[in-house]
Amino acid sequence: MDESVCQSFKLIEHTYIPLCDGLRLAARVWMPKTSDRVPVPAILEYLPYRKRDATSVRDEIIHGHFASRGYACLRVDIRGSGESEGLLEDEYTPQELADGKEIIEWIADQPWCSGNVGIIGISWGGFNGLQIAALEPKPLKAVVTTCSTDDRYADDIHFKGGCLLNDNMTWSQQMLAYSSRPPDPALVGDRWREIWLQRLEHLPLLASRWLRHQRRDDYWAHGSVCEDYLSIEVAVLAVGGWADAYSNAIPRLLSGLGSPCKAIIGPWEHEYPNLARIGPRIDFLNHVTRWWDQWLKGIESGAIGEPDVRAYVLQSQRPSGRYAPREGKWISADRWPPADVVPLQFYLAPDGLREHPGKQAIVCVKTPQHHGSSGGAFCPGMRIDEELPGDQSLDDSLCPVFDSAPLEDGIELLGAPVFEFEFSTDQPVCQLIVRLCELRADGGSALITWAPLNLTHIVSHSDPSALRPGEHYRARIQLNDVAYAIPAGHRLRLAVATTYWPMLWPSPKAGTVDLHLQHSRVHLPVRPIQKTAGKPFSSEPDNAQPLRETVTPESRKTIVAKLEPDGSVVSETDDDFGMIFDPATGLTTGSRVCQRFSIRPDDPLSATAEASWIQNLQRSGWQVRTETSTRMTSDSEYFYLDAQLKAYEQEGLAVERRWSDKIPRDHQ
């Protein structure tokens, strides 16, 4: 056990928590100096992302803050990750959640703990925080969940609207790279190599597992707290950002939970609000401290009196893929959407969006396979930069669009637009993607919100049905929730497409969707632009710094878009995060991820997605490198996955593994 005293608390660099099955999970602990005399509440963050290096700087900022305010904080690695024993087999397994419940009960039994425990997390930790709360561990009193979801099928990185996301493969590849890293010999001793080789031997290709569940079945129901919101009986603070992939879960949690729930939705990407690159940041840690004080210490901190929802309304801004501050304002409400929101309807007509239905007309939608190139990343925040949607004009030129007249008055969109439509198609499997854009006075087209639908899923995600060519159907697509202000003089644009590459895997054949305009309309949640804004958050304090310094050479990102001789449209990204030296541990770590997406505009079966990672860990006399890659293709009946892993010790090949899988397409 490595222990050092820092400010008003002591840091235990590494310790173990025993489990009932005999395994031990590795923890890093921030303990108030007074806890040996007066027991204190505890806060858990529970992740597979390596407390030793990968999240260490972030952990010190967050947990150092809470510890200095009288909380014992534990950052625990899930079994099979970091220095924790065992194997990591999948996301949110029953074993992972049972371990989490056991950890909370173990914490509450320690002499330094008052018996009250909270759990905080972002992404994976935000997911399992809600899922563990649903298991009702008695010591757990409150949750802070950030950038997470309540529905693992319809609102995660696997399927959206029943459409297969390319993130299903790229996230699997990322976890393959993450899980290939060894424990630190400085903490586990000579056993590090035995542990590492055992992990490498048992690493799963998660994309294969996920792709075998193309419907919303019991696999996805497990861990989806939307199955039973009332199983969560503790207070929940739900936090997210409009640029993140998971903001839609927040309104559902607000309306579904029976326990106290508050929400904050800012402009941020997939990151804690005090660390986000999309500004403005907020004084998140002090805000959360008031939440802990209320529910873990019983102090009337004002957290109960906060508005149920605080949301940042994005102002019109020239679209750019770069991370940058967003102009806007904070609003407060007692629900989402706010009570003063009223529906505004536009009907689709051959000449655009109109206030009244027109005569019967049909618009044929059949977009080239590379439509969607301006959509940005599905979950911005995972890479170095340039992941946000850019100007939509190029994509707009590839699909039917319906424009409104210039708005006489400015409006605010607050909530989820809904597109209702009647259609027929010439293929049994087809997608429809809807984008709502703002046409700016400078000629740019800015993405406001979007959503896709696998049209075989119009009745159910759990029981899809092939479409009958030529038959008329009616369906609805609920677009992502949004808070967005559009000034007078600008116009709205609804863009409709059958493809969205490279975000969505294409249908097996290039089908045509006939939109029957007389029965197609969009409902917008609108309120007049308010002249006064809600109470703003204060900015993050300048002294929110980690306890240790790392030395990081400048990282770099390369983006290439090109046309190959065979007509393929290719998009490549190369994110090199550089080599990071940590003087406190002597570790140097580095990572690099390359992705390549290729498709011919006229052939959905030409789609190819590839991702590769390099991970480096080294200190004097010790060096490990892993190289992992995954490639995905398909034909009209099957998906094909091929992956490989090479693990090197001191430049010598220690382990090589390959995976190959052929998975039937199920209404995809």
Legacy VTK file of the C-alpha trace (Angstrom):
# vtk DataFile Version 3.0
C-alpha trace
ASCII
DATASET POLYDATA
POINTS 668 float
0.000 0.000 0.000
1.474 3.325 -1.165
0.223 6.256 0.907
0.967 9.969 0.717
-0.524 12.979 2.460
-1.883 15.742 0.224
-3.518 18.958 1.455
-6.429 18.088 3.781
-6.512 14.397 2.868
-4.228 11.432 2.354
-3.931 9.548 -0.927
-3.669 5.767 -0.872
-2.210 5.050 -4.289
-3.086 1.361 -4.374
-5.021 -1.046 -2.192
-7.319 -4.040 -2.660
-10.994 -4.620 -1.906
-11.756 -8.328 -1.259
-14.770 -9.964 -2.886
-16.751 -12.904 -1.582
-15.484 -15.172 -4.397
-11.867 -14.637 -3.295
-10.839 -12.163 -5.989
-9.634 -8.641 -5.207
-10.383 -5.382 -6.964
-7.768 -2.641 -7.073
-8.647 0.765 -5.642
-7.115 4.197 -5.321
-8.385 6.060 -2.260
-8.566 9.698 -1.168
-9.200 9.821 2.587
-9.884 12.949 4.704
-7.291 13.269 7.449
-10.070 13.371 10.039
-11.624 10.043 8.999
-9.558 8.082 11.537
-11.423 10.015 14.254
-14.788 10.805 12.680
-16.339 8.474 10.081
-17.225 10.180 6.790
-19.502 9.408 3.820
-17.889 7.751 0.817
-18.050 8.219 -2.956
-17.331 5.429 -5.440
-16.305 5.637 -9.101
-16.145 2.195 -10.732
-14.570 1.820 -14.196
-12.476 -0.478 -16.430
-10.183 2.370 -17.515
-7.087 1.931 -15.297
-6.817 4.085 -12.206
-3.004 3.896 -12.430
-2.598 5.936 -15.604
-5.536 6.302 -18.034
-7.861 8.300 -15.750
-5.388 9.245 -13.017
-5.221 12.988 -13.725
-8.992 13.327 -14.018
-9.468 11.226 -10.886
-7.199 13.509 -8.877
-9.114 16.612 -9.919
-12.506 15.109 -9.080
-11.815 12.965 -6.030
-9.231 15.310 -4.574
-11.941 17.987 -4.579
-14.501 15.787 -2.812
-11.944 14.447 -0.312
-10.936 17.976 0.655
-14.600 18.563 1.531
-14.924 15.619 3.865
-15.609 12.563 1.702
-13.692 9.313 1.343
-13.354 8.663 -2.383
-12.590 5.335 -4.027
-11.710 4.888 -7.683
-12.044 1.136 -8.321
-11.074 -0.805 -11.465
-13.619 -3.394 -12.627
-12.432 -7.004 -12.433
-10.038 -7.841 -15.242
-8.877 -4.249 -15.753
-5.938 -2.308 -14.368
-4.589 -4.084 -11.301
-7.898 -5.791 -10.467
-7.950 -9.564 -10.559
-10.205 -11.699 -12.762
-11.357 -11.292 -16.353
-13.371 -8.598 -18.118
-15.914 -10.403 -20.299
-18.384 -7.733 -21.453
-20.073 -4.461 -20.548
-22.330 -4.349 -17.476
-22.369 -8.078 -16.813
-24.351 -9.407 -13.833
-20.969 -10.124 -12.234
-19.794 -6.515 -12.697
-22.968 -5.147 -11.126
-22.918 -7.681 -8.273
-19.290 -6.716 -7.597
-20.328 -3.051 -7.520
-23.040 -3.733 -4.974
-20.593 -5.741 -2.871
-18.025 -2.920 -3.013
-20.601 -0.434 -1.716
-21.530 -2.738 1.153
-17.829 -3.296 1.956
-17.202 0.468 1.995
-20.121 1.078 4.343
-18.724 -1.506 6.791
-15.326 0.204 7.099
-14.611 2.040 10.363
-13.792 5.257 8.480
-17.191 5.301 6.702
-20.351 6.801 8.157
-22.426 4.156 6.360
-23.654 6.471 3.584
-22.275 5.965 0.078
-22.708 7.792 -3.239
-21.652 6.707 -6.709
-20.449 8.979 -9.505
-19.476 8.149 -13.047
-19.268 9.222 -16.653
-20.005 6.972 -19.625
-19.355 3.376 -18.423
-19.361 4.606 -14.822
-22.549 6.579 -15.457
-24.202 3.471 -16.878
-23.249 1.112 -14.078
-24.004 3.715 -11.418
-27.682 3.613 -12.422
-27.614 -0.152 -12.866
-26.087 -0.752 -9.431
-28.616 1.638 -7.885
-31.355 -0.569 -9.363
-29.944 -3.468 -7.282
-30.805 -1.400 -4.181
-27.668 -1.674 -2.035
-28.813 -0.281 1.316
-25.836 2.054 1.953
-26.264 3.793 -1.429
-28.028 7.135 -0.964
-27.337 9.121 -4.146
-26.043 8.875 -7.716
-24.414 11.336 -10.102
-24.646 9.905 -13.625
-22.956 11.756 -16.486
-23.165 10.987 -20.221
-25.029 7.722 -19.712
-28.185 5.994 -20.899
-31.160 4.128 -19.522
-31.635 2.015 -22.675
-28.731 -0.133 -23.843
-30.320 -1.056 -27.175
-32.006 2.004 -28.608
-29.799 4.691 -27.097
-26.234 3.428 -26.855
-23.322 3.005 -29.281
-24.648 -0.237 -30.802
-27.979 0.466 -32.495
-29.893 3.697 -32.939
-33.439 3.610 -34.188
-32.759 -0.067 -34.894
-29.905 0.892 -37.283
-26.453 -0.586 -36.771
-23.903 2.043 -35.751
-20.311 1.722 -36.885
-19.445 2.557 -33.276
-20.515 -1.005 -32.457
-17.316 -2.148 -34.154
-15.042 0.795 -33.322
-15.964 0.727 -29.616
-15.332 -3.023 -29.533
-11.919 -2.356 -31.079
-11.235 0.355 -28.505
-12.091 -2.022 -25.658
-9.892 -4.696 -27.232
-7.013 -2.205 -27.123
-7.802 -1.012 -23.603
-8.144 -4.534 -22.225
-4.872 -5.662 -23.796
-2.793 -3.528 -21.409
-1.034 -5.229 -18.479
-1.205 -4.376 -14.786
1.659 -2.264 -13.469
4.536 -4.420 -12.146
5.308 -1.686 -9.597
1.955 -2.489 -7.945
1.417 -6.219 -8.490
5.040 -7.403 -8.558
6.295 -10.353 -10.586
2.749 -11.675 -11.122
2.114 -8.942 -13.712
3.124 -11.125 -16.650
1.030 -14.117 -15.583
-2.004 -11.856 -15.125
-1.399 -10.144 -18.470
-1.030 -13.357 -20.464
-4.159 -14.805 -18.892
-6.126 -11.699 -19.883
-4.799 -11.777 -23.428
-5.714 -15.442 -23.793
-9.334 -14.786 -22.778
-10.003 -11.420 -24.460
-13.366 -11.500 -26.269
-14.163 -9.753 -29.555
-17.107 -7.836 -28.193
-18.371 -6.720 -31.601
-19.216 -10.351 -32.385
-21.240 -10.675 -29.213
-23.101 -7.413 -29.725
-23.772 -8.065 -33.404
-25.470 -11.353 -32.552
-28.198 -9.324 -30.835
-29.581 -7.143 -33.619
-32.994 -6.964 -31.937
-33.908 -5.548 -28.555
-33.826 -8.870 -26.697
-33.086 -9.904 -23.112
-29.385 -9.258 -23.643
-30.069 -5.520 -24.008
-32.875 -5.453 -21.448
-30.298 -6.441 -18.836
-28.809 -3.245 -17.481
-31.399 -1.015 -19.169
-32.927 0.745 -16.188
-35.821 1.941 -18.361
-37.186 -1.587 -17.872
-38.068 -0.592 -14.298
-37.348 2.993 -13.314
-38.958 2.474 -9.912
-36.218 0.009 -8.925
-34.029 3.087 -8.373
-35.027 4.563 -5.034
-32.109 6.934 -4.419
-31.628 10.539 -5.515
-30.194 10.932 -9.022
-28.393 13.893 -10.561
-28.355 13.304 -14.344
-25.832 15.334 -16.344
-25.072 15.507 -20.054
-24.281 17.682 -23.036
-25.997 18.432 -26.325
-22.876 17.406 -28.245
-22.791 14.035 -26.469
-24.539 10.899 -27.752
-26.474 10.318 -24.528
-28.470 13.470 -23.731
-31.805 11.835 -24.672
-31.750 9.667 -21.547
-31.978 12.670 -19.230
-35.603 13.656 -20.000
-36.630 10.007 -19.678
-34.982 9.723 -16.268
-36.695 12.920 -15.149
-40.127 11.607 -16.066
-39.577 7.946 -15.211
-37.813 7.909 -11.841
-39.910 7.928 -8.715
-36.987 9.117 -6.595
-35.704 12.730 -6.469
-34.065 13.642 -9.768
-32.368 16.792 -11.041
-30.866 17.383 -14.470
-28.170 19.537 -16.067
-27.733 19.603 -19.854
-24.981 21.850 -21.168
-23.284 22.341 -24.538
-20.612 19.749 -23.757
-19.203 16.723 -25.528
-18.679 13.307 -23.864
-16.889 14.724 -20.829
-17.388 15.951 -17.281
-18.638 19.577 -17.404
-15.572 20.905 -15.547
-13.217 19.356 -18.123
-15.150 19.745 -21.390
-13.530 21.343 -24.412
-16.852 22.774 -25.586
-17.506 25.741 -23.325
-18.725 27.204 -21.220
-17.557 24.911 -18.452
-19.329 25.160 -15.108
-18.387 24.907 -11.452
-19.478 21.298 -11.575
-17.539 19.922 -8.616
-18.918 22.436 -6.137
-22.406 21.857 -7.537
-22.006 18.092 -7.029
-20.571 18.671 -3.539
-23.854 20.322 -2.568
-25.621 17.227 -3.922
-23.474 14.940 -1.747
-23.887 17.230 1.276
-27.671 16.994 0.930
-27.990 13.242 0.483
-24.898 11.806 2.215
-24.439 14.248 5.117
-28.019 15.427 5.610
-27.003 19.083 5.272
-29.596 21.471 3.844
-27.287 22.568 1.049
-29.913 23.961 -1.307
-29.659 20.998 -3.706
-33.328 20.115 -3.205
-34.374 23.656 -4.060
-32.490 23.715 -7.375
-34.642 23.692 -10.545
-35.453 20.203 -11.782
-33.849 21.032 -15.133
-31.129 23.472 -16.075
-30.411 23.471 -19.803
-28.135 25.479 -22.050
-29.889 26.882 -25.118
-27.484 26.900 -28.064
-27.461 30.064 -30.138
-27.074 30.172 -33.897
-23.409 29.760 -34.804
-21.422 29.040 -37.955
-20.982 25.246 -38.029
-17.519 23.867 -37.439
-16.201 20.468 -36.547
-13.809 21.977 -33.984
-14.249 22.029 -30.213
-14.883 25.603 -29.134
-17.099 27.618 -26.778
-20.764 27.806 -27.789
-22.765 30.978 -27.485
-25.990 30.484 -25.596
-27.837 30.941 -22.324
-29.003 28.876 -19.367
-32.694 28.290 -18.720
-34.400 26.682 -15.746
-37.571 24.599 -15.725
-39.532 22.196 -13.563
-39.710 19.620 -16.354
-38.458 18.891 -19.876
-39.653 20.234 -22.199
-40.640 23.338 -20.197
-44.343 23.915 -19.565
-44.575 26.918 -21.902
-43.453 24.921 -24.936
-46.139 24.535 -27.611
-46.083 22.392 -30.766
-45.459 24.036 -34.120
-46.332 21.944 -37.153
-44.897 22.086 -40.634
-46.244 19.947 -43.451
-44.017 18.613 -46.191
-44.856 19.984 -49.626
-43.054 19.887 -52.964
-42.014 23.511 -52.399
-40.829 23.076 -48.803
-42.159 23.169 -45.230
-45.586 24.746 -45.073
-48.075 25.541 -42.315
-50.946 23.674 -44.008
-51.113 20.311 -45.771
-50.841 20.446 -49.529
-52.100 18.266 -52.320
-51.060 14.665 -52.637
-47.502 14.358 -53.905
-44.705 11.814 -53.701
-41.011 12.521 -53.256
-38.589 9.692 -53.981
-35.741 9.371 -51.469
-32.696 7.396 -52.614
-29.415 8.875 -51.484
-25.883 7.853 -52.481
-24.105 5.657 -49.982
-21.642 8.365 -48.873
-24.370 10.748 -47.714
-23.660 11.646 -44.079
-20.020 12.643 -44.366
-20.696 15.983 -42.624
-22.392 14.409 -39.611
-19.324 14.292 -37.362
-18.711 11.545 -34.820
-21.621 9.752 -33.186
-20.153 10.372 -29.725
-17.889 13.452 -29.802
-15.322 13.620 -27.037
-13.501 10.348 -27.636
-10.751 11.762 -29.845
-8.496 14.801 -30.059
-10.714 17.254 -31.981
-12.841 17.884 -35.084
-15.596 15.442 -34.173
-18.561 17.827 -34.346
-20.926 18.164 -37.328
-19.710 20.557 -39.988
-21.630 22.587 -42.536
-24.436 20.383 -43.850
-24.583 21.906 -47.324
-22.779 19.009 -49.035
-25.044 16.383 -47.474
-28.065 18.602 -48.179
-27.152 18.550 -51.874
-27.332 14.739 -51.905
-30.875 14.315 -50.592
-34.381 15.822 -50.753
-34.739 18.880 -48.517
-37.776 20.839 -47.381
-37.199 24.471 -46.419
-39.421 26.827 -44.483
-39.963 30.473 -45.320
-37.730 32.873 -43.372
-38.904 32.992 -39.750
-40.666 36.249 -38.957
-39.838 35.874 -35.265
-37.055 34.016 -33.553
-37.947 30.729 -31.889
-36.414 28.364 -29.362
-36.633 24.634 -29.912
-36.814 22.928 -26.520
-37.476 19.204 -26.589
-37.629 16.453 -29.202
-38.968 17.200 -32.692
-41.089 14.404 -34.174
-41.384 13.487 -37.839
-44.588 11.675 -38.826
-44.744 10.291 -42.339
-46.376 7.932 -44.768
-44.135 5.926 -47.046
-43.703 2.984 -49.349
-40.496 1.345 -50.495
-39.157 -1.050 -53.082
-37.003 -3.090 -50.672
-37.819 -5.326 -47.682
-35.069 -3.656 -45.595
-34.526 0.074 -45.673
-33.537 3.017 -43.463
-34.750 6.589 -43.220
-32.602 9.327 -41.693
-34.014 12.739 -40.840
-31.940 15.860 -40.165
-33.314 19.184 -38.946
-31.041 22.067 -39.946
-30.869 25.824 -39.623
-30.286 27.755 -42.849
-28.281 30.744 -41.736
-28.167 34.200 -43.266
-24.544 33.559 -44.327
-25.655 30.586 -46.428
-24.450 27.865 -44.088
-26.517 24.864 -43.051
-26.123 23.979 -39.365
-27.286 20.662 -37.931
-29.798 21.165 -35.119
-30.780 17.553 -34.460
-31.258 14.231 -36.254
-32.376 10.619 -35.896
-32.529 7.428 -37.993
-35.064 4.608 -38.177
-34.686 1.086 -39.489
-38.045 0.904 -41.255
-38.407 -2.809 -40.470
-38.621 -1.670 -36.819
-41.600 0.693 -37.184
-43.705 -1.512 -34.885
-41.067 -2.940 -32.565
-37.304 -3.098 -31.978
-37.759 -6.578 -30.505
-39.788 -8.054 -33.386
-38.872 -6.414 -36.704
-40.755 -7.283 -39.859
-39.677 -7.143 -43.501
-41.366 -4.436 -45.539
-43.661 -5.385 -48.410
-42.603 -3.423 -51.501
-45.264 -1.018 -52.695
-47.352 -1.195 -49.509
-48.134 2.042 -47.673
-46.968 2.427 -44.064
-47.152 5.164 -41.481
-44.354 5.759 -39.002
-42.794 8.345 -36.725
-39.211 9.285 -35.904
-38.456 11.133 -32.683
-35.366 13.245 -33.240
-32.807 13.864 -30.507
-33.812 16.310 -27.789
-32.369 19.755 -28.303
-32.290 23.312 -26.940
-31.574 25.606 -29.867
-32.471 29.232 -30.657
-33.065 30.270 -34.270
-33.107 34.001 -34.986
-35.645 35.832 -37.129
-34.835 35.728 -40.828
-33.250 32.285 -40.734
-35.034 29.224 -42.126
-35.594 25.635 -41.061
-34.643 22.736 -43.291
-35.784 19.132 -43.026
-33.472 16.754 -44.909
-34.499 13.145 -45.572
-32.153 10.349 -46.655
-31.828 6.575 -46.909
-28.124 6.463 -45.940
-25.860 8.035 -43.304
-22.276 6.895 -43.799
-19.951 6.469 -41.990
-22.155 6.670 -38.901
-24.638 3.928 -39.914
-24.017 0.629 -41.674
-26.033 0.645 -44.934
-28.964 -1.593 -45.800
-28.083 -4.549 -48.065
-29.628 -2.962 -51.168
-29.888 0.642 -52.286
-33.615 1.072 -51.854
-35.979 3.926 -52.645
-38.394 5.317 -50.067
-41.394 7.146 -51.502
-42.586 9.830 -49.096
-46.305 10.586 -49.409
-46.240 14.268 -48.553
-49.911 14.832 -47.818
-49.555 12.678 -44.687
-46.035 13.751 -43.691
-45.281 16.514 -41.188
-42.831 17.572 -38.523
-43.815 18.650 -34.996
-41.443 21.135 -33.375
-41.358 21.912 -29.624
-41.249 25.723 -29.676
-41.431 28.653 -27.337
-40.797 32.320 -28.122
-37.265 33.431 -27.441
-37.071 34.653 -23.865
-35.505 38.036 -23.196
-34.252 36.950 -19.777
-32.074 33.923 -19.162
-32.104 31.547 -16.210
-29.607 31.748 -13.380
-26.177 31.059 -14.914
-23.701 28.587 -13.495
-20.421 29.983 -12.278
-17.366 28.896 -14.227
-14.987 26.193 -13.052
-12.434 27.555 -10.538
-8.971 28.166 -11.944
-7.382 26.097 -9.170
-9.016 22.823 -10.283
-5.668 21.170 -10.983
-4.399 17.607 -10.491
-2.098 16.765 -7.614
0.601 15.434 -9.927
1.989 16.780 -13.159
2.518 14.755 -16.316
4.759 15.632 -19.215
2.920 15.339 -22.536
4.346 16.108 -25.968
1.816 17.749 -28.246
-0.741 15.303 -29.641
-1.791 15.456 -33.275
-4.755 14.546 -35.449
-4.858 13.919 -39.175
-8.042 13.739 -41.258
-8.022 12.604 -44.881
-10.964 12.441 -47.300
-10.236 11.061 -50.751
-11.689 9.372 -53.814
-10.079 6.064 -54.787
-9.614 4.935 -58.439
-12.469 2.414 -58.056
-14.845 5.237 -57.087
-14.759 4.566 -53.359
-15.183 7.540 -51.059
-12.686 7.159 -48.217
-12.516 8.877 -44.837
-9.455 8.352 -42.622
-8.589 9.693 -39.182
-5.344 9.317 -37.253
-5.353 10.421 -33.599
-1.907 10.216 -32.022
-2.177 11.053 -28.322
1.588 11.196 -27.889
3.665 9.710 -25.065
2.834 10.850 -21.530
5.430 10.628 -18.771
4.244 10.629 -15.171
7.123 11.511 -12.795
5.109 10.308 -9.795
4.923 6.714 -11.053
7.781 6.601 -13.558
5.342 5.347 -16.206
5.326 6.528 -19.793
2.137 5.705 -21.664
0.999 6.375 -25.202
-1.782 5.534 -27.607
-2.665 6.021 -31.243
-5.912 5.186 -33.058
-6.467 5.081 -36.817
-9.856 4.593 -38.477
-10.747 4.139 -42.127
-14.217 4.063 -43.692
-14.713 3.311 -47.377
-17.794 2.969 -49.590
-18.749 3.349 -53.240
-21.647 5.755 -53.755
-23.657 3.197 -55.748
-22.939 0.010 -53.779
-23.883 -0.547 -50.111
-22.079 -3.911 -50.116
-18.771 -2.122 -50.738
-18.863 -0.701 -47.188
-15.666 -1.340 -45.239
-14.859 -0.107 -41.733
-11.430 -0.532 -40.150
-9.976 0.552 -36.814
-6.588 -0.037 -35.208
-4.912 0.943 -31.947
-1.369 0.977 -30.610
-0.869 1.080 -26.834
2.519 1.684 -25.194
3.531 1.344 -21.544
7.112 1.600 -20.352
9.475 2.572 -17.570
13.152 1.964 -17.048
13.890 -1.702 -17.833
10.265 -2.566 -18.771
8.361 -2.081 -21.999
5.043 -3.412 -23.328
3.270 -2.605 -26.588
0.006 -3.942 -27.990
-1.269 -3.560 -31.544
-4.917 -4.378 -32.217
-7.143 -4.009 -35.267
-10.645 -4.891 -36.454
-12.153 -4.897 -39.947
-15.840 -5.184 -40.840
-17.509 -5.883 -44.188
-20.791 -7.436 -45.310
-22.681 -9.021 -48.152
-26.451 -9.182 -48.521
-26.783 -11.997 -45.962
-23.889 -11.753 -43.495
-21.633 -9.407 -41.571
-17.938 -10.322 -41.479
-15.579 -9.405 -38.651
-11.832 -9.968 -38.659
-9.589 -8.842 -35.807
-6.085 -9.407 -34.550
-3.937 -8.699 -31.528
-0.154 -8.607 -31.231
1.374 -8.084 -27.802
5.061 -7.271 -27.425
7.336 -7.391 -24.392
10.693 -5.641 -24.783
10.060 -5.645 -28.572
9.668 -9.441 -28.605
6.295 -10.897 -29.671
4.648 -12.382 -26.568
1.140 -13.198 -27.814
-0.632 -13.157 -31.165
-4.364 -13.798 -31.545
-6.853 -13.635 -34.402
-10.636 -13.587 -34.546
-12.902 -14.196 -37.534
-16.680 -14.273 -37.449
-19.600 -14.505 -39.872
-22.918 -13.263 -38.481
-26.288 -13.401 -40.264
-27.987 -10.060 -40.967
-31.287 -9.778 -39.128
-33.399 -7.078 -40.812
-30.262 -4.923 -41.096
LINES 1 669
668 0 1 2 3 4 5 6 7 8 9 10 11 12 13 14 15 16 17 18 19 20 21 22 23 24 25 26 27 28 29 30 31 32 33 34 35 36 37 38 39 40 41 42 43 44 45 46 47 48 49 50 51 52 53 54 55 56 57 58 59 60 61 62 63 64 65 66 67 68 69 70 71 72 73 74 75 76 77 78 79 80 81 82 83 84 85 86 87 88 89 90 91 92 93 94 95 96 97 98 99 100 101 102 103 104 105 106 107 108 109 110 111 112 113 114 115 116 117 118 119 120 121 122 123 124 125 126 127 128 129 130 131 132 133 134 135 136 137 138 139 140 141 142 143 144 145 146 147 148 149 150 151 152 153 154 155 156 157 158 159 160 161 162 163 164 165 166 167 168 169 170 171 172 173 174 175 176 177 178 179 180 181 182 183 184 185 186 187 188 189 190 191 192 193 194 195 196 197 198 199 200 201 202 203 204 205 206 207 208 209 210 211 212 213 214 215 216 217 218 219 220 221 222 223 224 225 226 227 228 229 230 231 232 233 234 235 236 237 238 239 240 241 242 243 244 245 246 247 248 249 250 251 252 253 254 255 256 257 258 259 260 261 262 263 264 265 266 267 268 269 270 271 272 273 274 275 276 277 278 279 280 281 282 283 284 285 286 287 288 289 290 291 292 293 294 295 296 297 298 299 300 301 302 303 304 305 306 307 308 309 310 311 312 313 314 315 316 317 318 319 320 321 322 323 324 325 326 327 328 329 330 331 332 333 334 335 336 337 338 339 340 341 342 343 344 345 346 347 348 349 350 351 352 353 354 355 356 357 358 359 360 361 362 363 364 365 366 367 368 369 370 371 372 373 374 375 376 377 378 379 380 381 382 383 384 385 386 387 388 389 390 391 392 393 394 395 396 397 398 399 400 401 402 403 404 405 406 407 408 409 410 411 412 413 414 415 416 417 418 419 420 421 422 423 424 425 426 427 428 429 430 431 432 433 434 435 436 437 438 439 440 441 442 443 444 445 446 447 448 449 450 451 452 453 454 455 456 457 458 459 460 461 462 463 464 465 466 467 468 469 470 471 472 473 474 475 476 477 478 479 480 481 482 483 484 485 486 487 488 489 490 491 492 493 494 495 496 497 498 499 500 501 502 503 504 505 506 507 508 509 510 511 512 513 514 515 516 517 518 519 520 521 522 523 524 525 526 527 528 529 530 531 532 533 534 535 536 537 538 539 540 541 542 543 544 545 546 547 548 549 550 551 552 553 554 555 556 557 558 559 560 561 562 563 564 565 566 567 568 569 570 571 572 573 574 575 576 577 578 579 580 581 582 583 584 585 586 587 588 589 590 591 592 593 594 595 596 597 598 599 600 601 602 603 604 605 606 607 608 609 610 611 612 613 614 615 616 617 618 619 620 621 622 623 624 625 626 627 628 629 630 631 632 633 634 635 636 637 638 639 640 641 642 643 644 645 646 647 648 649 650 651 652 653 654 655 656 657 658 659 660 661 662 663 664 665 666 667
